[in-house]
């Protein structure tokens, strides 16, 4: 039976009621927590709700990792960048299944999903594959910033749920690959494209989209897992009611900004909040105890800051406005580059903190917010740790958003420090672009000390993180704004990126978020665009843009094993156990913002191409890395 319904923002265009469409008697939190407690599975994008990317498996260890060999490979059917990770669920119709999804080189093979039966773990069998065939929007490909990647799907109640580049949120029956429901959520003509992995929590599917560089107005939404109907939608910018702020928002830290002021309107000039960016295209974490979802938002549209603070000086653009309650600037562009804690039930914001007020560098705040419990200043707390593109590693109290730490984890010169009392950065004028035509250098580059490629942590060592970093700076020259059209490139800046140190453009480091100290680091000639994963076998895994998949001793930082794959690695490692054997897997397929010049065949002599990525590609030698699209799986052979 097919249903056609309309909802406020998302439109359900098809619902097929089958086995997976039956309402589950168990809340999805209970179902998922049960899977997350089983180390043999990789049941969610970050393995758990907290996004730790930690596995308690230890069959593969520092003692035998040198015996790791390729077990099998599976093509993704797409030659493009492959961020994200597969899922492994061991109870899909009584069979262990692996779900994988491709990028989107064109609508003909855009976001191809495969379901593999792992009953014979060394020889998996493809049970089904799926690609949406109708109502596709080719305009999504040139409107995707940056690269046409997909960061994966989520699974619960028998459904594999994912987004497509051209704006559909889709639930498939995990056993058959048949559509259960399809929702239109993002609209490429408005600059909106879906690249993030959705979160399933409390019987709902939570998701945002990308598109700030195309004048999209950011929003997030929750859809009922059973049928795809809309539960709620909240925006990043605009009036308080649109942002879902309440009188209780920021009650513990009113200096962050409170409801009743419509700061999402007042801190923009004119009506620029309507094209004000702040999309949520990164990772989403969730606390099932408090039922809060945590996510961060992107840049405020155009990169030419003067248009967001017209006819003002650097000091005026960054000053706190005494006419507004709290430590709030008139030109902060709230709530872009912010972290939100929202109730999954209705979207209400419990707290929101702006990471980089009045952004002048494109320091999107979308990186993961990892939940751990640790003692901070003599008090045991549940906290969020976040390595921002702006070069600072933050620790927030998860309950109320109090900033507990903010340390520089890479070379950072745009700000002296973060004032923990006010929460605001102390900016450095000489490294803060503003006026049209004035070229300014800053570290880190717009790609950040780290972009979306996720860090990992062992919850037993909650302050020690394994962090992929980029060691690049930039020159940014704001340009004249020539239009305000949604769905059209809305950047207006020349960006040239260059390595902080020749020969070392990326590092993997073990970093203490409480002390700000690096315990060890691994230098790399390439930037790092793969996430990390750590295990109880004493290992940390990651991939390089040169195509090297590596296992590292967590204690010492020594590389114990490395294998060259067929393309650069921007995917995130996973591990699972089936048939009595532990496996480790990762996508290969160069791409992402850093690899876009390779996958899109851009002119490397244009040093401003792909908003600075061409110069980075040329300097790092990435043009020599083959393209690809493969899932690579390894195990130990005695």
FIDOGU-944160 format. One record per residue (C-alpha): x, y, z; residue in three letters. Coordinates in nm, 4 decimals. Layout:
# residues N
        X        Y        Z code
        X        Y        Z  Ala
...
# end
This chain:
# residues 638
        X        Y        Z code
   0.0000   0.0000   0.0000  Unk
   0.1323   0.3472  -0.0834  Unk
   0.0382   0.6652   0.0966  Unk
   0.0859   1.0227  -0.0159  Unk
   0.0801   1.2908   0.2517  Unk
   0.2001   1.6442   0.3013  Unk
   0.3866   1.7811   0.5970  Unk
   0.5064   2.1262   0.6885  Unk
   0.8580   2.1092   0.5441  Unk
   0.9353   1.7534   0.4379  Unk
   0.6964   1.5923   0.1907  Unk
   0.6383   1.2176   0.2040  Unk
   0.6346   1.1230  -0.1620  Unk
   0.6059   0.7472  -0.1137  Unk
   0.5445   0.5137   0.1779  Unk
   0.5506   0.1396   0.1221  Unk
   0.4173  -0.0474   0.4234  Unk
   0.5914  -0.3819   0.4656  Unk
   0.7728  -0.5806   0.7300  Unk
   1.0046  -0.2950   0.8246  Unk
   0.7160  -0.0499   0.8223  Unk
   0.5467  -0.2097   1.1201  Unk
   0.5668  -0.0001   1.4355  Unk
   0.8228  -0.1367   1.6788  Unk
   0.7075  -0.2256   2.0292  Unk
   1.0493  -0.1273   2.1598  Unk
   1.1690   0.2318   2.1727  Unk
   1.4553   0.2656   1.9266  Unk
   1.6830   0.3876   2.2070  Unk
   1.6480   0.0518   2.3842  Unk
   1.6972  -0.1384   2.0599  Unk
   2.0063   0.0579   1.9602  Unk
   2.1614   0.0558   2.3075  Unk
   2.1340  -0.3223   2.3072  Unk
   2.3246  -0.3374   1.9784  Unk
   2.5801  -0.0825   2.0940  Unk
   2.6523  -0.3005   2.3975  Unk
   2.7468  -0.5852   2.1618  Unk
   3.1054  -0.5232   2.0429  Unk
   3.0606  -0.7584   1.7460  Unk
   2.8490  -0.4951   1.5671  Unk
   2.9070  -0.1467   1.4260  Unk
   2.5450  -0.0342   1.4652  Unk
   2.5652   0.3458   1.4227  Unk
   2.7851   0.5973   1.2372  Unk
   3.0046   0.6690   1.5425  Unk
   2.9449   0.3165   1.6761  Unk
   2.7485   0.4618   1.9687  Unk
   2.5275   0.7613   2.0416  Unk
   2.8259   0.9377   2.2018  Unk
   3.0320   0.9187   1.8773  Unk
   3.3329   0.7665   2.0564  Unk
   3.4271   0.5404   1.7620  Unk
   3.5655   0.2998   2.0204  Unk
   3.5332  -0.0786   2.0072  Unk
   3.6007  -0.3172   2.2946  Unk
   3.7090  -0.5884   2.0492  Unk
   4.0659  -0.7051   2.1113  Unk
   4.1246  -1.0129   1.8930  Unk
   4.3292  -0.7893   1.6633  Unk
   4.5936  -0.6429   1.8917  Unk
   4.9391  -0.4904   1.9040  Unk
   5.0715  -0.8478   1.9200  Unk
   4.9242  -0.9781   1.5936  Unk
   4.8267  -0.6759   1.3841  Unk
   5.1301  -0.7405   1.1623  Unk
   4.9384  -1.0465   1.0343  Unk
   4.6456  -0.8355   0.9121  Unk
   4.5627  -0.9131   0.5482  Unk
   4.2932  -0.8253   0.2980  Unk
   3.9862  -1.0464   0.3443  Unk
   3.7616  -0.8992   0.0753  Unk
   3.6699  -0.5850  -0.1186  Unk
   3.3401  -0.4523  -0.2464  Unk
   3.3019  -0.1789  -0.5070  Unk
   3.0639   0.1062  -0.4285  Unk
   2.9583   0.1632  -0.7912  Unk
   3.0753   0.5257  -0.7771  Unk
   3.4076   0.6872  -0.8621  Unk
   3.3976   0.9785  -0.6210  Unk
   3.4911   1.0787  -0.2676  Unk
   3.3829   0.8292  -0.0007  Unk
   3.3498   0.9784   0.3449  Unk
   3.1519   0.8003   0.6120  Unk
   3.1455   0.4344   0.7109  Unk
   2.9368   0.1186   0.6649  Unk
   2.7151  -0.0315   0.9352  Unk
   2.7231  -0.3930   1.0548  Unk
   2.4030  -0.5311   1.2124  Unk
   2.3986  -0.8985   1.3084  Unk
   2.0232  -0.9552   1.3430  Unk
   1.8623  -0.8516   1.0135  Unk
   1.6079  -1.1244   0.9477  Unk
   1.8328  -1.3650   1.1349  Unk
   2.1402  -1.2805   0.9260  Unk
   2.4419  -1.0556   0.9882  Unk
   2.4263  -0.7708   0.7367  Unk
   2.6562  -0.4916   0.6260  Unk
   2.5052  -0.1750   0.4777  Unk
   2.7161   0.0559   0.2606  Unk
   2.6456   0.3657   0.0539  Unk
   2.8306   0.5476  -0.2231  Unk
   2.8903   0.9087  -0.3097  Unk
   2.7103   1.0792  -0.5975  Unk
   2.9097   1.1384  -0.9172  Unk
   2.5829   1.1714  -1.1119  Unk
   2.2153   1.0995  -1.0568  Unk
   2.2433   0.7727  -1.2519  Unk
   2.4468   0.6196  -0.9686  Unk
   2.3865   0.8644  -0.6865  Unk
   2.4034   0.7217  -0.3335  Unk
   2.3901   0.3543  -0.4283  Unk
   2.3058   0.1453  -0.1192  Unk
   2.4068  -0.2199  -0.0879  Unk
   2.3028  -0.4815   0.1657  Unk
   2.5594  -0.7607   0.2099  Unk
   2.4957  -1.0912   0.3882  Unk
   2.7948  -1.1687   0.6134  Unk
   2.6914  -1.5250   0.6991  Unk
   3.0066  -1.6375   0.5165  Unk
   3.2242  -1.3531   0.6463  Unk
   3.5150  -1.4052   0.4064  Unk
   3.2819  -1.4220   0.1060  Unk
   2.9923  -1.1818   0.1645  Unk
   2.6959  -1.1980  -0.0685  Unk
   2.5118  -0.8955  -0.2011  Unk
   2.1470  -0.9499  -0.1083  Unk
   2.0176  -0.6301  -0.2623  Unk
   2.1195  -0.2918  -0.3999  Unk
   1.9154   0.0260  -0.4283  Unk
   1.9370   0.3577  -0.6066  Unk
   1.6494   0.6027  -0.6356  Unk
   1.5430   0.6158  -0.9995  Unk
   1.2724   0.8836  -1.0163  Unk
   1.2391   1.2566  -0.9474  Unk
   1.6165   1.3072  -0.9314  Unk
   1.7659   1.6571  -0.9460  Unk
   2.0899   1.6806  -1.1461  Unk
   2.1420   2.0372  -1.0215  Unk
   2.2413   1.8957  -0.6820  Unk
   2.5836   1.7832  -0.8099  Unk
   2.7214   2.1302  -0.8969  Unk
   2.5512   2.2744  -0.5867  Unk
   2.7225   2.0408  -0.3399  Unk
   2.9932   2.2075  -0.1358  Unk
   3.2345   2.0514  -0.1140  Unk
   3.2269   1.7277  -0.3145  Unk
   2.9301   1.4988  -0.3630  Unk
   2.9991   1.2754  -0.0631  Unk
   2.7704   1.0826   0.1695  Unk
   2.8612   1.0162   0.5345  Unk
   2.6465   0.7092   0.5803  Unk
   2.3160   0.5897   0.7148  Unk
   2.1580   0.4726   1.0402  Unk
   1.9617   0.1598   1.1311  Unk
   1.6738   0.0802   1.3674  Unk
   1.3360  -0.0964   1.3621  Unk
   1.4413  -0.2988   1.0576  Unk
   1.5077   0.0126   0.8510  Unk
   1.8246   0.1535   0.6959  Unk
   1.7774   0.5309   0.6749  Unk
   1.9930   0.7694   0.4702  Unk
   1.9849   1.0942   0.2762  Unk
   2.0525   1.1610  -0.0910  Unk
   2.2492   1.4508  -0.2312  Unk
   1.9397   1.5896  -0.4036  Unk
   1.7433   1.6145  -0.0812  Unk
   1.5533   1.2908  -0.0161  Unk
   1.5453   1.1167   0.3217  Unk
   1.4800   0.7474   0.2565  Unk
   1.4024   0.4459   0.4743  Unk
   1.4661   0.1023   0.3227  Unk
   1.3640  -0.2393   0.4514  Unk
   1.6925  -0.3841   0.5764  Unk
   1.6085  -0.7344   0.4552  Unk
   1.4903  -0.6510   0.1040  Unk
   1.6151  -0.3027   0.0165  Unk
   1.2591  -0.1981  -0.0700  Unk
   1.1424   0.1557   0.0030  Unk
   0.9463   0.1933   0.3262  Unk
   0.9088   0.5688   0.2965  Unk
   1.0656   0.8606   0.1092  Unk
   1.0602   1.2226   0.2303  Unk
   1.1665   1.5323   0.0383  Unk
   1.3638   1.7328   0.2966  Unk
   1.6236   1.9497   0.1203  Unk
   1.5863   2.1546  -0.1973  Unk
   1.8891   2.2039  -0.4272  Unk
   1.7295   2.5064  -0.5936  Unk
   1.7659   2.6773  -0.2535  Unk
   2.1253   2.5583  -0.2222  Unk
   2.0364   2.2656   0.0078  Unk
   2.2012   1.9235  -0.0335  Unk
   2.2169   1.6246   0.2023  Unk
   2.5587   1.4799   0.2851  Unk
   2.5351   1.3968   0.6605  Unk
   2.4401   1.0644   0.8164  Unk
   2.1058   1.0907   0.9980  Unk
   2.0650   1.0094   1.3662  Unk
   1.7906   0.7724   1.4826  Unk
   1.6846   0.8496   1.8400  Unk
   1.3652   0.8100   2.0413  Unk
   1.1735   0.6669   1.7425  Unk
   1.2703   0.9672   1.5301  Unk
   1.5127   1.0408   1.2473  Unk
   1.7101   1.3614   1.3022  Unk
   1.8892   1.5301   1.0112  Unk
   2.0122   1.8590   0.8659  Unk
   2.1808   1.9416   0.5334  Unk
   2.4601   2.1482   0.3778  Unk
   2.4547   2.4576   0.1596  Unk
   2.5764   2.7706   0.3407  Unk
   2.8030   2.8477   0.0430  Unk
   2.4878   2.8626  -0.1709  Unk
   2.2900   3.0992   0.0566  Unk
   2.0820   2.8230   0.2134  Unk
   1.9132   2.8971   0.5455  Unk
   2.0030   2.6222   0.7907  Unk
   1.7480   2.4053   0.9677  Unk
   1.7230   2.0635   1.1286  Unk
   1.4247   1.8349   1.1517  Unk
   1.2992   1.5166   1.3116  Unk
   1.0798   1.2643   1.1326  Unk
   0.8890   0.9740   1.2812  Unk
   1.0750   0.6531   1.2010  Unk
   0.7574   0.4505   1.1538  Unk
   0.6182   0.6434   0.8579  Unk
   0.8427   0.9430   0.7813  Unk
   0.5908   1.2004   0.8994  Unk
   0.7379   1.5230   1.0314  Unk
   0.7739   1.5599   1.4084  Unk
   0.9315   1.9062   1.4217  Unk
   1.1575   2.1535   1.2387  Unk
   1.3860   2.4204   1.3887  Unk
   1.5966   2.6809   1.2082  Unk
   1.9423   2.8196   1.2829  Unk
   1.8624   3.1824   1.2034  Unk
   1.5512   3.3953   1.2321  Unk
   1.3006   3.4724   1.5093  Unk
   1.3188   3.2805   1.8368  Unk
   1.0112   3.0754   1.7489  Unk
   1.1798   2.9563   1.4271  Unk
   1.4977   2.8681   1.6180  Unk
   1.2870   2.6924   1.8865  Unk
   1.4286   2.8978   2.1720  Unk
   1.2255   2.9139   2.4941  Unk
   1.2484   3.1186   2.8161  Unk
   1.4441   2.8225   2.9602  Unk
   1.7124   2.8300   2.6893  Unk
   2.0582   2.9151   2.8294  Unk
   1.9154   2.9500   3.1781  Unk
   2.2509   2.8511   3.3314  Unk
   2.4488   3.0800   3.0984  Unk
   2.2300   3.3755   2.9994  Unk
   2.5372   3.5636   2.8760  Unk
   2.5358   3.3309   2.5714  Unk
   2.2123   3.4981   2.4611  Unk
   1.8535   3.4339   2.5595  Unk
   1.5071   3.4114   2.4096  Unk
   1.2932   3.7222   2.3815  Unk
   1.5451   3.9153   2.1725  Unk
   1.5202   3.7448   1.8313  Unk
   1.8993   3.7421   1.8101  Unk
   1.8776   3.5266   1.4986  Unk
   1.7343   3.8364   1.3272  Unk
   1.8937   4.1311   1.5085  Unk
   2.2537   4.0152   1.4649  Unk
   2.2257   4.0209   1.0844  Unk
   2.2009   4.3347   0.8685  Unk
   1.8784   4.3923   0.6781  Unk
   1.7073   4.0562   0.6201  Unk
   2.0246   3.8596   0.5508  Unk
   1.9220   3.6013   0.8114  Unk
   1.6926   3.4590   0.5445  Unk
   2.0030   3.3552   0.3480  Unk
   2.2186   3.3345   0.6585  Unk
   2.3669   2.9848   0.6311  Unk
   2.4202   2.7938   0.9528  Unk
   2.3481   2.4572   0.7943  Unk
   2.4010   2.1398   0.9998  Unk
   2.5929   1.9005   0.7762  Unk
   2.8232   1.7368   1.0316  Unk
   2.7796   1.4671   1.2958  Unk
   2.5010   1.4311   1.5521  Unk
   2.5445   1.2889   1.9041  Unk
   2.2707   1.1958   2.1497  Unk
   2.2295   1.1271   2.5206  Unk
   1.9510   0.8709   2.5763  Unk
   1.9407   0.9561   2.9485  Unk
   1.8548   1.3238   2.8988  Unk
   1.7130   1.2745   2.5482  Unk
   1.9189   1.5654   2.4175  Unk
   2.0647   1.5725   2.0676  Unk
   2.3856   1.7698   2.0136  Unk
   2.4973   1.9195   1.6825  Unk
   2.6785   2.2247   1.5501  Unk
   2.6180   2.4681   1.2666  Unk
   2.8106   2.6090   0.9723  Unk
   2.9204   2.9507   0.8472  Unk
   2.6886   3.2507   0.7942  Unk
   2.6727   3.2374   0.4164  Unk
   2.9092   3.4642   0.2309  Unk
   3.2780   3.4699   0.3232  Unk
   3.3098   3.8449   0.2645  Unk
   3.2516   3.9649   0.6235  Unk
   3.2034   4.3344   0.5538  Unk
   2.8583   4.2678   0.4072  Unk
   2.7547   4.1092   0.7374  Unk
   2.8836   4.4155   0.9256  Unk
   2.8545   4.7030   0.6780  Unk
   3.0624   5.0192   0.7145  Unk
   3.2118   4.9198   1.0502  Unk
   3.5612   4.8647   1.1839  Unk
   3.6984   4.5333   1.3079  Unk
   3.6481   4.6496   1.6652  Unk
   3.2877   4.7560   1.6025  Unk
   3.2036   4.4292   1.4259  Unk
   3.3299   4.2260   1.7218  Unk
   3.2153   4.4430   2.0124  Unk
   2.9564   4.3353   2.2671  Unk
   2.6408   4.5452   2.2272  Unk
   2.5200   4.6816   2.5654  Unk
   2.1663   4.7168   2.4302  Unk
   2.1426   4.3371   2.4008  Unk
   2.1222   4.1099   2.7027  Unk
   2.4330   3.9008   2.7629  Unk
   2.7735   3.8913   2.5960  Unk
   2.6250   3.9386   2.2504  Unk
   2.7554   4.1393   1.9571  Unk
   2.5309   4.3263   1.7161  Unk
   2.6958   4.1459   1.4227  Unk
   2.7430   3.7972   1.5717  Unk
   2.5202   3.6364   1.3030  Unk
   2.3468   3.4070   1.5498  Unk
   2.3082   3.1146   1.5565  Unk
   2.5623   3.0222   1.2933  Unk
   2.8853   2.8455   1.4034  Unk
   2.7057   2.7356   1.7196  Unk
   2.6487   2.4169   1.9153  Unk
   2.2887   2.3322   2.0033  Unk
   2.1519   2.0971   2.2684  Unk
   1.7926   2.0208   2.1677  Unk
   1.5200   1.8007   2.3103  Unk
   1.4665   1.5180   2.0644  Unk
   1.0969   1.5175   2.1601  Unk
   1.0113   1.8629   2.0263  Unk
   1.3308   2.0415   1.9163  Unk
   1.3355   2.2958   2.1990  Unk
   1.6842   2.4334   2.2594  Unk
   1.8008   2.3666   2.6150  Unk
   2.1207   2.5580   2.5476  Unk
   2.3103   2.7055   2.2555  Unk
   2.6621   2.8487   2.2469  Unk
   2.8146   3.0372   1.9566  Unk
   3.1650   2.9021   1.8970  Unk
   3.2916   3.1723   1.6590  Unk
   3.0814   3.4915   1.6674  Unk
   3.0991   3.7029   1.3497  Unk
   3.2926   3.4475   1.1464  Unk
   3.5662   3.5963   0.9263  Unk
   3.7380   3.2723   0.8141  Unk
   3.4701   3.0092   0.7300  Unk
   3.5348   2.8187   1.0519  Unk
   3.2252   2.5969   1.0298  Unk
   3.1396   2.4557   1.3711  Unk
   2.9975   2.1293   1.2361  Unk
   3.2602   1.8910   1.3772  Unk
   3.1517   1.6109   1.6092  Unk
   3.0621   1.6657   1.9751  Unk
   3.1789   1.3542   2.1607  Unk
   3.0088   1.2627   2.4891  Unk
   3.2180   1.1242   2.7761  Unk
   3.2177   1.1372   3.1544  Unk
   3.5249   1.2834   3.3234  Unk
   3.6344   1.4754   3.6275  Unk
   3.6836   1.8435   3.5499  Unk
   3.7928   2.0896   3.8176  Unk
   3.7200   1.8396   4.0929  Unk
   3.3704   1.7515   3.9731  Unk
   3.2644   1.4474   3.7729  Unk
   3.0595   1.5616   3.4758  Unk
   2.9112   1.4430   3.1534  Unk
   3.0883   1.6574   2.8938  Unk
   3.1137   1.7259   2.5223  Unk
   3.4563   1.7448   2.3588  Unk
   3.4832   1.9199   2.0231  Unk
   3.7818   1.9924   1.7976  Unk
   3.6673   2.2943   1.6019  Unk
   3.7829   2.4109   1.2615  Unk
   3.8888   2.7339   1.4321  Unk
   4.1830   2.5514   1.5946  Unk
   4.0479   2.5289   1.9503  Unk
   3.9544   2.2101   2.1361  Unk
   3.6485   2.2787   2.3519  Unk
   3.5061   2.0955   2.6521  Unk
   3.1491   2.1862   2.7514  Unk
   2.9309   2.0664   3.0345  Unk
   2.6737   1.8595   2.8463  Unk
   2.3901   1.9591   3.0783  Unk
   2.4089   2.3370   3.0458  Unk
   2.6833   2.4248   2.7943  Unk
   2.9283   2.5840   3.0376  Unk
   3.2676   2.6194   2.8674  Unk
   3.5178   2.4261   3.0779  Unk
   3.8219   2.4232   2.8475  Unk
   3.9289   2.5808   2.5183  Unk
   4.2859   2.4995   2.4126  Unk
   4.4733   2.5382   2.0841  Unk
   4.5313   2.1921   1.9336  Unk
   4.6970   2.3236   1.6127  Unk
   4.8788   2.6448   1.5218  Unk
   4.6134   2.9148   1.5661  Unk
   4.6793   3.2869   1.5256  Unk
   4.3383   3.4440   1.4547  Unk
   4.2607   3.4570   1.8288  Unk
   4.4737   3.4893   2.1398  Unk
   4.2431   3.2662   2.3427  Unk
   3.8821   3.1950   2.4345  Unk
   3.7647   3.3948   2.7355  Unk
   3.6053   3.1209   2.9464  Unk
   3.4104   3.3759   3.1491  Unk
   3.2307   3.5276   2.8487  Unk
   3.2738   3.2382   2.6065  Unk
   3.3952   3.4786   2.3376  Unk
   3.7253   3.4619   2.1464  Unk
   3.9836   3.7380   2.1844  Unk
   4.0440   3.8027   1.8140  Unk
   4.3663   3.9290   1.6553  Unk
   4.3036   4.2161   1.4142  Unk
   4.6020   4.1378   1.1887  Unk
   4.4669   3.7889   1.1148  Unk
   4.0995   3.8818   1.0754  Unk
   3.9778   3.9511   0.7186  Unk
   3.7151   4.2231   0.6831  Unk
   3.7478   4.4842   0.4094  Unk
   3.6912   4.3994   0.0426  Unk
   4.0241   4.3708  -0.1379  Unk
   4.2385   4.3471   0.1783  Unk
   4.4326   4.0191   0.1827  Unk
   4.4867   3.8733   0.5316  Unk
   4.6745   3.5618   0.6442  Unk
   4.5360   3.3330   0.9141  Unk
   4.5999   2.9942   1.0707  Unk
   4.4366   2.7497   1.0511  Unk
   4.3014   2.7637   0.6963  Unk
   3.9300   2.7552   0.6192  Unk
   3.9551   2.3749   0.6099  Unk
   4.0327   2.4018   0.9771  Unk
   4.2703   2.2440   1.2206  Unk
   4.0305   1.9572   1.1611  Unk
   3.7264   1.9367   0.9372  Unk
   3.4444   1.6816   0.9664  Unk
   3.6815   1.3795   0.9760  Unk
   3.6016   1.2515   1.3255  Unk
   3.8259   1.2015   1.6259  Unk
   3.7851   0.9018   1.8555  Unk
   3.8201   0.8325   2.2277  Unk
   3.8233   0.5360   2.4635  Unk
   3.5612   0.6162   2.7330  Unk
   3.7967   0.4599   2.9874  Unk
   4.0426   0.7442   2.9076  Unk
   3.7822   1.0165   2.8504  Unk
   4.0229   1.3100   2.8171  Unk
   4.2569   1.1488   2.5599  Unk
   4.1519   1.1821   2.1960  Unk
   4.2962   1.0506   1.8695  Unk
   4.2682   1.3484   1.6381  Unk
   4.3298   1.3840   1.2619  Unk
   4.4623   1.7352   1.1976  Unk
   4.5493   1.9586   0.9035  Unk
   4.8481   2.1900   0.9254  Unk
   4.7608   2.4625   0.6755  Unk
   4.7250   2.8376   0.6808  Unk
   4.5620   3.0688   0.4272  Unk
   4.5402   3.4089   0.2712  Unk
   4.1811   3.5278   0.2420  Unk
   4.0827   3.8321   0.0387  Unk
   3.7132   3.9325   0.0632  Unk
   3.5520   4.0233  -0.2683  Unk
   3.2589   4.2396  -0.3719  Unk
   2.9158   4.0795  -0.3328  Unk
   2.7347   4.0712  -0.6658  Unk
   2.4090   3.8900  -0.5793  Unk
   2.1992   3.7486  -0.2951  Unk
   2.0427   3.4560  -0.4794  Unk
   1.9800   3.1240  -0.3079  Unk
   2.1107   2.8235  -0.4989  Unk
   2.3988   3.0204  -0.6536  Unk
   2.7569   3.0240  -0.5249  Unk
   2.7543   3.2770  -0.2403  Unk
   3.1157   3.3046  -0.1220  Unk
   3.2812   3.6207  -0.2612  Unk
   3.6359   3.5596  -0.1414  Unk
   3.9678   3.4569  -0.2917  Unk
   4.1304   3.1927  -0.0735  Unk
   4.4858   3.0657  -0.1116  Unk
   4.5947   2.7823   0.1183  Unk
   4.9536   2.6903   0.1964  Unk
   5.1244   2.4448   0.4338  Unk
   5.2344   2.5729   0.7707  Unk
   5.5512   2.3645   0.7285  Unk
   5.6808   2.2166   0.4035  Unk
   5.6665   1.8380   0.3964  Unk
   5.4259   1.8066   0.6916  Unk
   5.0709   1.9002   0.5967  Unk
   4.8838   1.6712   0.8334  Unk
   4.9254   1.5003   1.1685  Unk
   4.7524   1.2379   1.3766  Unk
   4.7879   1.3212   1.7427  Unk
   4.6887   1.1929   2.0830  Unk
   4.5597   1.4990   2.2626  Unk
   4.4567   1.5695   2.6217  Unk
   4.1585   1.8072   2.6179  Unk
   4.1987   1.8926   2.9874  Unk
   4.5642   1.9966   2.9776  Unk
   4.5959   2.0982   2.6127  Unk
   4.9008   1.8751   2.5740  Unk
   4.9881   1.6496   2.2814  Unk
   5.1097   1.3093   2.4042  Unk
   5.2377   1.1970   2.0643  Unk
   5.1899   1.2831   1.6983  Unk
   5.2482   1.1241   1.3587  Unk
   5.3474   1.3704   1.0845  Unk
   5.2229   1.3077   0.7317  Unk
   5.3101   1.4625   0.3944  Unk
   4.9367   1.4677   0.3174  Unk
   4.6531   1.6436   0.5014  Unk
   4.4369   1.4062   0.7076  Unk
   4.0801   1.3552   0.5891  Unk
   4.0065   1.0129   0.7424  Unk
   3.8568   0.9669   1.0852  Unk
   4.0152   0.7566   1.3582  Unk
   3.8904   0.4451   1.5378  Unk
   4.0388   0.2853   1.8509  Unk
   4.0019  -0.0601   2.0069  Unk
   4.0730  -0.2510   2.3259  Unk
   4.3436  -0.4315   2.1332  Unk
   4.5624  -0.1300   2.2053  Unk
   4.5239  -0.0012   1.8501  Unk
   4.4122   0.3097   1.6659  Unk
   4.3293   0.2898   1.2939  Unk
   4.3195   0.5668   1.0337  Unk
   4.3772   0.6236   0.6619  Unk
   4.5864   0.8726   0.4669  Unk
   4.5022   1.0709   0.1558  Unk
   4.7900   0.8886  -0.0101  Unk
   4.5972   0.5631   0.0337  Unk
   4.7811   0.4144   0.3328  Unk
   4.5582   0.2352   0.5852  Unk
   4.7410   0.2193   0.9183  Unk
   4.7271   0.0610   1.2632  Unk
   4.9008   0.2515   1.5425  Unk
   4.9998   0.1603   1.8976  Unk
   4.7662   0.3785   2.1062  Unk
   5.0209   0.4222   2.3835  Unk
   5.3291   0.5137   2.1810  Unk
   5.2052   0.6418   1.8449  Unk
   5.4209   0.3874   1.6627  Unk
   5.2832   0.2689   1.3271  Unk
   5.2638  -0.1117   1.3585  Unk
   5.1001  -0.1958   1.0248  Unk
   5.0276  -0.0187   0.6958  Unk
   4.8767  -0.1228   0.3624  Unk
   4.8486   0.0795   0.0427  Unk
   4.4939   0.0835  -0.0937  Unk
   4.3778   0.1691  -0.4429  Unk
   4.2863   0.5323  -0.3734  Unk
   4.3111   0.8002  -0.1088  Unk
   4.1229   0.7385   0.2158  Unk
   3.8683   0.9882   0.3458  Unk
   3.6427   0.7259   0.5025  Unk
   3.6244   0.6282   0.8687  Unk
   3.7462   0.2869   0.9905  Unk
   3.5104   0.0389   1.1555  Unk
   3.5577  -0.2999   1.3210  Unk
   3.3202  -0.5909   1.3772  Unk
   3.3214  -0.9620   1.4561  Unk
   3.1352  -1.2369   1.2767  Unk
   3.2010  -1.6062   1.2274  Unk
   3.4330  -1.5917   1.5272  Unk
   3.6735  -1.3504   1.3576  Unk
   3.7354  -0.9773   1.4033  Unk
   3.7443  -0.7631   1.0893  Unk
   3.8501  -0.4044   1.0206  Unk
   3.7132  -0.2087   0.7254  Unk
   3.7416   0.1314   0.5585  Unk
   3.6323   0.3010   0.2373  Unk
   3.8918   0.4188  -0.0128  Unk
   3.8081   0.6854  -0.2698  Unk
   3.9792   1.0247  -0.2688  Unk
   3.7534   1.3282  -0.2488  Unk
   3.5976   1.5616   0.0014  Unk
   3.6827   1.9304  -0.0104  Unk
   4.0529   1.8476  -0.0026  Unk
   4.0249   1.5999  -0.2929  Unk
   3.7603   1.7789  -0.4983  Unk
   4.0164   1.9089  -0.7526  Unk
   4.1071   1.5443  -0.8241  Unk
   3.7538   1.4049  -0.8500  Unk
   3.6188   1.7037  -1.0442  Unk
   3.9248   1.7419  -1.2693  Unk
   3.9850   2.1069  -1.1783  Unk
   4.2684   2.3246  -1.3089  Unk
   4.5441   2.3079  -1.0483  Unk
   4.7002   2.6272  -1.1835  Unk
   4.3999   2.8195  -1.0526  Unk
   4.5234   2.8702  -0.6983  Unk
   4.1822   2.9976  -0.5850  Unk
   3.9895   2.7013  -0.7327  Unk
   3.7460   2.5044  -0.5127  Unk
   3.7746   2.7864  -0.2560  Unk
   4.1458   2.7194  -0.2082  Unk
   4.1542   2.3410  -0.2458  Unk
   4.3396   2.3456  -0.5795  Unk
   4.6484   2.5077  -0.4271  Unk
   4.6385   2.2574  -0.1421  Unk
   4.6022   1.9634  -0.3821  Unk
   4.8961   2.0822  -0.5901  Unk
   5.1201   2.1537  -0.2907  Unk
   5.0501   1.8122  -0.1374  Unk
   5.0829   1.6230  -0.4666  Unk
   4.7341   1.4769  -0.4444  Unk
   4.6848   1.5010  -0.8212  Unk
   4.8876   1.1791  -0.8478  Unk
   4.6478   0.9794  -0.6267  Unk
   4.4097   0.7546  -0.8282  Unk
   4.0357   0.7918  -0.7905  Unk
   3.8374   0.5050  -0.6431  Unk
   3.5333   0.3754  -0.4616  Unk
   3.5874   0.0547  -0.2646  Unk
   3.5124  -0.0935   0.0756  Unk
   3.8276  -0.2719   0.1967  Unk
   3.7985  -0.5339   0.4741  Unk
   4.0870  -0.7014   0.6614  Unk
   4.1396  -0.9755   0.9200  Unk
   4.4306  -1.1569   1.0828  Unk
   4.5541  -1.4704   0.9061  Unk
   4.7719  -1.7072   1.1106  Unk
# end
